[in-house]
Amino acid sequence: MKRAALWALTGALVGLALAGDDPMLLIFPLWLAVVLLREPLRAALARLPGTSGFWLSGVAFGMLIEALAVWNNLDVPPAERILLHPDPARDLLMGVFYYGLLMAVWWWLLGRAAFTGWQVFWVSGVFGIATEEVGGVLLRALTQPLTGIPYALLVAVVYGLFPYLAWLLTADRFSASRPAAGWGWCAAALLALLVQWAVYGNTIYRWILVSFSSLLC
């Protein structure tokens, strides 16, 4: 009965997102659907070697959310689109590298310390607030709190969700002998994410533009 009610809620949230013409709201039924299907998803990912299912599922969830962001921006003028690249196809190509690197950082961190799901979620969320729109989200939250803070919280959910869902499905694949991740590890994780963001923006992003110039011209 409880599962049926949750599936009904998932369907209702999908309907509300589509009726409201806001594809990004589909992240909430996605969250519920993964929770409801976590056992078969865990079993499928357990067939992959070691803890690689964490990285793969995180990239997949990240790309799915990026596709929703592309959909959400289709009616926005290219110069105003909040994406990795204003062209949808090029944005998704860049997303493979962006989410691949971000999830690789989390994969490395989780191999060394036992982060809880909540820690993975909020560290990633804070990272999203700090970096989305190159700091514009954080600035808006500080200068226009009535509208900026709710928007920042939505950004935090978007950034926190895909690594959290990957953790939810694969946490038991990591070694149980790792030390618990305290505040120091959380601070180190946030710093590592910020470093990878800088590396991506200053080197990998430019490399993609050069290497795929025929596609990204």
N, C-alpha and C positions, 0 to 999 in steps of 0.2 A: 504493500500500500504506500509506504514512504517513497520507494523508488518510482512508483507510478506518478506520485505527486511531484517529485523532482523532475521527471521527464516532462510532465505537463507544464511545469514552470519554465523549463528550458525552451519548450515550444512557444510559450507565451512571450518569453523574452526575445526570441527570434522574430516573432510577429511584430512586437513593439519596435524593434530596431528597424525592420523593413518598412513598417508603416510610417515611422518618423524620419525615414530617409537618412539614417545615421548608421552606416555600416560599422563604425568603430564600436558601437554598443554590442555588436555580436561577440565581443570578447567575453562578455558575461555568460551567455549560454555556452560558449566554447569551454569556459572554466567548468561549468556544471557537467557538461557532456563528458569531459575527460575524467572528472571525479567518478561519474557513474560507470564509465567504461574502464576504470583503472586496472582492474584485474586482468582482463584479456590483453590490454595494452602492455601491462607489465610482463605478461607471459611472452608476448611477441618480442619485446625489447630484450628479454633475458636470453634470447637465442643469439644475440650479437655478442662478439667477443668482449670479455671484461666489462668495463664500464662505458664502452663506446656508445651504448644506447642513450646515455645522458646527452652527449654532444649531438648525436643525430636527431633525437627528438626535440632538443632545444632549438636547433637550427630550423627544423620543420615547423615548430610552433611560431618561431620568430618570423619565418617567411610567410606563414599564414596570416599573422597579424599585419605584416607589411603589405600583403595583398589587400587586406581590408583598408589600410591607410591609402593605398593607391585608389581603390574604389571610392573612398570618401573624398578624394581630391579631384576626381574626374571633371567635375563642373566648376572647378576653381581655375582661374587664369594661370598658365604655367609659371609665371614669375612669382605667384603667391602660394604655390603648392609647398606644403611642409613635408618634403620627402627627401630621400637621399639624392634623387635626381628628378627633375620635373617631368621627364619622359617615363611613362609607366614601365615599359620593357627594360629600359636602362636602369631604372630604380631597382627592379627586382634582381637584375644581374649584380648590381652593387650590393644588394641585400645579402646575397649568398656569402660574399666576403665579409661583410660587416657582422652578420650574426654568427658566421663561422668563427671569426676571431673572438668575439665576445664570449661565445659559449666555450671556446678553447680555454680562455682565462678561467672561467668558472670550473671547468673540468679539472684543470690543474690545481685550483684551490681546494676543491672537494676531495682530491686525492691526498691532501695533506692535513685537512682538518674537517671535523664533523659539523658542518653548518646545519642548523635546523632549516626547515622550509620557510619559516617566518624570516629568518636572517637572510636567506637567499632572496626572498621577495622584497624586503625593505631596503637592503643594500642596493639591489638593482633599481628599485624605485627612486631612491635618492640620486643615484647616478643619472637616471633619466631626467629628473627635474633639473639637475645641474647642467646637462649637456643638450637637451632638446632645444632646437632653434638657437643653438650656440649660446646658451645661457639666457635666452629670451623668456623662457617659462619661469625661471627663478626670479628674474628681474620683475616680471609682471606680478608674481605672487607677493613681492615685497612692496611694490609701488601701487598696485591696484588690488588689494587683498580680497575685496568682495567678489570679484570675478577671477582674479588670478589664482587664488588658493584652490577653489574647486577644480579649475583646469589643471593645476599642478598635480592635484591628487589623481585625476584621471590619467595624466601622463605617467605617474608613478605606478598605477595599476597596469598600464600597457607594458612598461618596461619590466615590472616585477613578475608579470604573469608567465611569460614563456620560459624563463629559467626555473621558476617555481614548479611549473607543470612537469618539466623534465626531471626535476628533483623528486617530485611526487611519484613518478613512475619508475625511478631507478635508484633511489637512495639506498635501498637494501643491497645493491650490487657493490657498494664501496666497502672497504675494510672497516670492521668494527673496532679495530685497535687504534684508530686515529684519535688524536686529542680533541676534546670539545672546543668549538670555536667561540672564544669569548669576544669582548669588545675590541681587543687588539687585532684579532683575526678579521673582524668586520671592518675595521678601519683600513687594514691592509688590503682587503678585498675591494673596498671602494677606491683606494689609491690605484690598485692594479687595473680596475676598469677604466679609470680616468686616463691612465697611461696608454692603455690599448686604444682608447678613443683618439688620443692625440697621435698615436702612431698611425692609425687608420687614416685620419684626416690629412696628415702631412706626408705620408709616404704611400700607403696602399691605395688610397683614393686616386692619387696622381698616377700611380702605376697602372691602375685599371683604365684611366682615361687614355694613357699612351698605348697600352697593350691591346685595347679593344677600340682603337680610334676609328676603325671602319664601321663599327656598330654604334659608337657613342659620339659621332660627329653631329 
